[in-house]
Amino acid sequence: LNPTRSPEPTPDAPAAEDAEALLLVRAMIAAAKADGAVDQAERRGIAAQLDAAGLTAEERDFVLADFDRPMSAEALAREATDPMLRARLYAAAFAGAGEVTPAERAWLDTLARALRLDRAAVTAIEGRLGA
């Protein structure tokens, strides 16, 4: 008897969990880059998320390319298909920004509007993260 092997996942079709992890890291990068610079604390946070996400080398390279061309707030919001993901996406972006500069605050506000998060939701998310 030959045991049946489960098919290997294709790199083009990441599991929903992997796609979500990728999106969250991309939000962190975009928020960190909103003021034009990524400081050491922001880099450490993003690197930790990349390590925790368990991405393949190809997926990691794809995400790291966002340092050169980060996603817009609107593009990120289009990828967030449900309310929980929208909240997690905003939380990841807020965490990625580290010490929030005025430019990053403006970008986060744009992201919150694009995600259709009201002020109370934003305040609650930021409060949980220690803002």
DOKE-482657 format. One record per atom (N, C-alpha, C): residue in one letter; x, y, z. Coordinates in steps of 0.02 Angstrom, whole numbers, plus 50000, padded with zeros to 5 digits. Example, Ala and Ser with C-alpha at 12.3 -4.5 7.8 and 13.67 -1.06 7.14 Angstrom:
BEGIN
a/50660/49716/50390
a/50615/49775/50390
a/50660/49835/50390
s/50642/49888/50354
s/50684/49947/50357
s/50645/50002/50394
This chain:
BEGIN
l/50042/49940/50000
l/50000/50000/50000
l/50043/50062/50000
n/50025/50108/49959
n/50059/50173/49958
n/50017/50224/49995
p/50043/50254/50047
p/50004/50306/50081
p/49997/50366/50035
t/49939/50395/50037
t/49927/50454/49995
t/49959/50515/50028
r/49993/50551/49987
r/50026/50612/50012
r/49979/50670/50000
s/49979/50715/50049
s/49938/50775/50038
s/49976/50821/49991
p/49940/50855/49948
p/49974/50898/49899
p/50011/50955/49935
e/50067/50973/49906
e/50106/51029/49932
e/50071/51094/49914
p/50069/51143/49961
p/50039/51207/49943
p/50082/51243/49891
t/50050/51277/49845
t/50087/51313/49794
t/50106/51382/49820
p/50164/51408/49800
p/50184/51474/49824
p/50135/51529/49800
d/50100/51517/49746
d/50054/51567/49720
d/49990/51572/49761
a/49975/51520/49799
a/49913/51519/49837
a/49928/51507/49911
p/49951/51560/49946
p/49966/51550/50017
p/49902/51536/50055
a/49908/51499/50109
a/49851/51487/50152
a/49824/51553/50176
a/49760/51555/50193
a/49729/51617/50217
a/49768/51646/50276
e/49791/51602/50320
e/49829/51624/50379
e/49894/51658/50358
d/49929/51628/50308
d/49991/51658/50284
d/49978/51724/50249
a/49925/51728/50210
a/49908/51789/50175
a/49894/51845/50225
e/49860/51828/50279
e/49844/51877/50330
e/49908/51901/50365
a/49952/51855/50382
a/50016/51873/50414
a/50055/51920/50369
l/50056/51904/50305
l/50091/51945/50255
l/50061/52015/50254
l/49995/52019/50253
l/49961/52084/50251
l/49976/52125/50313
l/49977/52093/50371
l/49990/52129/50433
l/50061/52158/50434
v/50109/52119/50410
v/50178/52144/50408
v/50183/52201/50357
r/50148/52195/50301
r/50150/52248/50251
r/50120/52313/50279
a/50069/52307/50322
a/50040/52366/50355
a/50090/52398/50402
m/50128/52356/50438
m/50179/52383/50483
m/50231/52422/50445
i/50253/52395/50389
i/50304/52428/50348
i/50277/52494/50321
a/50216/52494/50295
a/50187/52555/50266
a/50181/52609/50319
a/50159/52591/50379
a/50152/52641/50432
a/50220/52667/50454
a/50269/52623/50460
a/50336/52644/50480
a/50367/52691/50428
k/50352/52679/50364
k/50380/52720/50310
k/50342/52784/50298
a/50285/52794/50331
a/50243/52852/50318
a/50278/52918/50329
d/50327/52919/50374
d/50364/52982/50386
d/50430/52984/50347
g/50440/52936/50302
g/50498/52937/50259
g/50559/52901/50288
a/50555/52877/50350
a/50612/52843/50380
a/50587/52787/50425
v/50627/52734/50430
v/50611/52679/50474
v/50668/52676/50526
d/50651/52690/50589
d/50703/52690/50640
d/50718/52619/50665
q/50768/52613/50708
q/50789/52546/50731
q/50734/52509/50768
a/50696/52544/50810
a/50642/52511/50847
a/50589/52484/50799
e/50573/52524/50748
e/50524/52501/50698
e/50551/52440/50660
r/50615/52442/50642
r/50646/52385/50607
r/50644/52322/50650
r/50659/52329/50714
r/50658/52271/50759
r/50588/52241/50763
g/50537/52284/50769
g/50468/52259/50773
g/50447/52223/50710
i/50466/52252/50653
i/50448/52221/50588
i/50485/52155/50580
a/50549/52154/50598
a/50589/52092/50593
a/50559/52037/50637
a/50537/52055/50697
a/50507/52006/50742
a/50443/51978/50711
q/50402/52021/50681
q/50340/51998/50649
q/50356/51953/50589
l/50407/51970/50551
l/50426/51928/50494
l/50447/51859/50518
d/50486/51857/50572
d/50508/51793/50599
d/50448/51753/50625
a/50402/51786/50659
a/50344/51751/50688
a/50296/51727/50634
a/50295/51761/50577
a/50247/51744/50524
a/50264/51678/50490
g/50325/51654/50497
g/50344/51591/50466
g/50340/51592/50390
l/50360/51648/50361
l/50356/51656/50288
l/50412/51618/50253
t/50398/51598/50191
t/50451/51569/50150
t/50499/51624/50130
a/50556/51607/50104
a/50605/51656/50082
a/50575/51701/50028
e/50536/51671/49983
e/50504/51709/49929
e/50454/51760/49957
e/50413/51738/50005
e/50364/51782/50036
e/50399/51838/50075
r/50453/51821/50110
r/50490/51870/50148
r/50520/51924/50102
d/50549/51902/50046
d/50577/51950/49997
d/50522/51995/49969
f/50463/51966/49957
f/50406/52004/49931
f/50387/52059/49980
v/50384/52042/50045
v/50366/52090/50096
v/50420/52143/50104
l/50483/52122/50104
l/50537/52170/50113
l/50541/52221/50056
a/50516/52203/49998
a/50513/52251/49942
a/50469/52310/49960
d/50424/52302/50009
d/50381/52357/50030
d/50421/52414/50062
f/50482/52402/50083
f/50523/52457/50109
f/50536/52507/50054
d/50540/52484/49991
d/50551/52529/49934
d/50486/52557/49907
r/50432/52519/49912
r/50368/52541/49885
r/50311/52516/49930
p/50302/52550/49987
p/50250/52527/50033
p/50180/52534/50003
m/50135/52491/50025
m/50065/52494/50003
m/50032/52556/50030
s/49985/52583/49993
s/49947/52640/50017
s/49896/52616/50069
a/49872/52663/50109
a/49821/52646/50159
a/49760/52617/50125
e/49741/52645/50069
e/49682/52622/50033
e/49691/52551/50006
a/49751/52536/49979
a/49764/52470/49952
a/49763/52418/50008
l/49791/52435/50066
l/49790/52389/50123
l/49717/52377/50144
a/49678/52430/50148
a/49609/52424/50171
a/49568/52380/50124
r/49582/52383/50060
r/49545/52340/50012
r/49557/52266/50026
e/49614/52249/50055
e/49631/52180/50069
e/49598/52154/50133
a/49575/52199/50176
a/49544/52180/50239
a/49470/52167/50228
t/49451/52104/50227
t/49385/52085/50206
t/49333/52079/50261
d/49354/52079/50324
d/49304/52073/50378
d/49324/52119/50435
p/49277/52134/50480
p/49290/52182/50534
p/49348/52164/50579
m/49356/52100/50595
m/49412/52079/50638
m/49478/52091/50603
l/49482/52075/50540
l/49544/52086/50503
l/49559/52161/50497
r/49507/52201/50488
r/49518/52274/50484
r/49548/52299/50550
a/49522/52276/50606
a/49549/52297/50671
a/49620/52272/50680
r/49633/52210/50661
r/49701/52183/50667
r/49750/52219/50621
l/49727/52238/50562
l/49769/52274/50515
l/49788/52343/50543
y/49739/52378/50572
y/49754/52443/50602
y/49802/52434/50661
a/49791/52383/50702
a/49835/52370/50759
a/49906/52356/50736
a/49915/52317/50683
a/49981/52303/50657
a/50015/52366/50631
a/49976/52408/50596
a/50004/52470/50570
a/50025/52516/50627
f/49982/52521/50678
f/49998/52563/50735
f/50061/52538/50770
a/50066/52473/50780
a/50125/52443/50811
a/50187/52455/50768
g/50179/52451/50703
g/50236/52461/50658
g/50262/52532/50659
a/50219/52580/50674
a/50240/52650/50674
a/50284/52667/50734
g/50281/52626/50787
g/50323/52640/50845
g/50302/52706/50877
e/50352/52750/50889
e/50337/52817/50913
e/50305/52854/50854
v/50242/52870/50860
v/50204/52897/50803
v/50221/52970/50791
t/50250/52982/50732
t/50267/53050/50711
t/50204/53083/50681
p/50204/53149/50671
p/50145/53180/50640
p/50128/53151/50571
a/50179/53135/50531
a/50165/53105/50465
a/50135/53036/50472
e/50160/52997/50520
e/50132/52931/50532
e/50060/52935/50559
r/50047/52985/50602
r/49979/52995/50629
r/49932/53010/50571
a/49952/53053/50525
a/49910/53070/50467
a/49896/53007/50426
w/49948/52965/50416
w/49939/52904/50377
w/49893/52856/50414
l/49902/52848/50480
l/49859/52805/50519
l/49786/52828/50517
d/49776/52894/50519
d/49708/52921/50514
d/49677/52904/50446
t/49718/52908/50393
t/49694/52890/50326
t/49677/52816/50324
l/49719/52775/50355
l/49706/52703/50357
l/49641/52688/50395
a/49632/52721/50452
a/49571/52710/50492
a/49509/52727/50451
r/49511/52783/50414
r/49453/52801/50372
r/49443/52749/50317
a/49497/52727/50285
a/49492/52678/50231
a/49465/52611/50257
l/49481/52595/50319
l/49457/52533/50350
l/49387/52540/50380
r/49361/52601/50379
r/49295/52617/50407
r/49293/52603/50483
l/49349/52622/50516
l/49352/52616/50589
l/49334/52684/50619
d/49288/52685/50666
d/49270/52749/50697
d/49322/52767/50750
r/49316/52828/50775
r/49365/52854/50823
r/49368/52810/50886
a/49310/52786/50909
a/49308/52743/50970
a/49347/52679/50958
a/49340/52649/50900
a/49377/52587/50885
a/49452/52600/50883
v/49471/52655/50850
v/49542/52673/50845
v/49571/52686/50915
t/49535/52723/50956
t/49558/52738/51024
t/49565/52673/51064
a/49517/52627/51057
a/49520/52564/51093
a/49580/52523/51071
i/49592/52518/51006
i/49649/52480/50980
i/49714/52510/51005
e/49722/52575/50998
e/49783/52608/51019
e/49792/52602/51095
g/49738/52606/51132
g/49741/52598/51205
g/49766/52530/51226
r/49742/52478/51191
r/49764/52410/51207
r/49838/52401/51191
l/49863/52438/51143
l/49933/52432/51124
l/49978/52479/51163
g/49949/52516/51210
g/49990/52558/51253
g/50001/52629/51230
a/49957/52655/51190
a/49965/52725/51167
a/49945/52773/51222
